[in-house]
Amino acid sequence: MLQELLGQKVAVHFLDGTSVREGVLEELDERFVKYRTEFQLLYIPLTSIRAVALETKERERPRVGFGH
């Protein structure tokens, strides 16, 4: 299933509650995922991943202030 996300920008959420964002899944095998951000190249064990999220739409920022 992760094979479909190769080459796409995703967020990876880990079992300990942390996550990495704004990176691309580059490679995948039966034990590890290769994940590249602007600053890091990570080899992530599949056993430490809780979820992989694909950002499909940019979130709208909440409006601040009293006027429109």
C-alpha positions in Angstrom: 0.0 0.0 0.0 2.9 2.4 0.7 4.1 1.7 -2.8 1.4 4.0 -4.1 2.9 6.9 -2.1 6.4 6.7 -3.5 7.6 10.0 -4.9 4.9 12.0 -3.1 5.2 14.5 -0.3 3.9 12.9 2.9 4.0 13.2 6.7 5.2 10.1 8.7 3.8 9.7 12.2 5.7 7.4 14.6 4.5 5.2 17.4 6.0 7.5 20.0 3.8 10.4 18.9 6.4 12.3 16.9 6.3 13.0 13.2 8.3 14.3 10.2 6.7 16.4 7.5 7.4 18.0 4.2 9.4 15.0 2.9 9.2 12.6 0.0 9.1 8.8 0.2 11.9 7.8 -2.1 12.3 4.0 -1.7 10.6 1.2 0.2 11.5 -2.4 1.0 10.3 -5.0 3.5 12.1 -3.4 6.4 12.8 0.3 5.8 11.4 3.4 4.1 13.8 6.0 2.6 12.4 9.5 3.4 14.0 12.8 2.2 13.3 16.2 3.6 15.0 19.5 2.6 17.5 19.0 5.5 17.6 15.2 6.2 17.7 11.8 4.6 16.0 9.3 6.9 15.9 5.5 6.8 12.9 4.7 8.9 12.1 1.1 10.1 8.6 0.1 9.1 8.0 -1.2 12.7 8.3 2.4 14.1 5.6 3.9 11.8 2.1 4.4 13.1 0.7 6.2 10.0 1.7 7.9 6.7 -0.4 10.9 5.7 -0.7 12.3 2.2 -1.5 16.1 2.2 -4.1 16.4 -0.5 -5.2 20.0 0.0 -3.5 23.0 1.6 -5.2 23.9 5.0 -6.8 27.3 5.2 -5.3 29.4 8.0 -7.8 30.7 10.6 -8.6 34.4 10.2 -7.3 36.6 13.0 -8.8 39.9 13.9 -12.2 41.6 13.7 -12.4 42.7 10.1 -12.8 40.7 6.9 
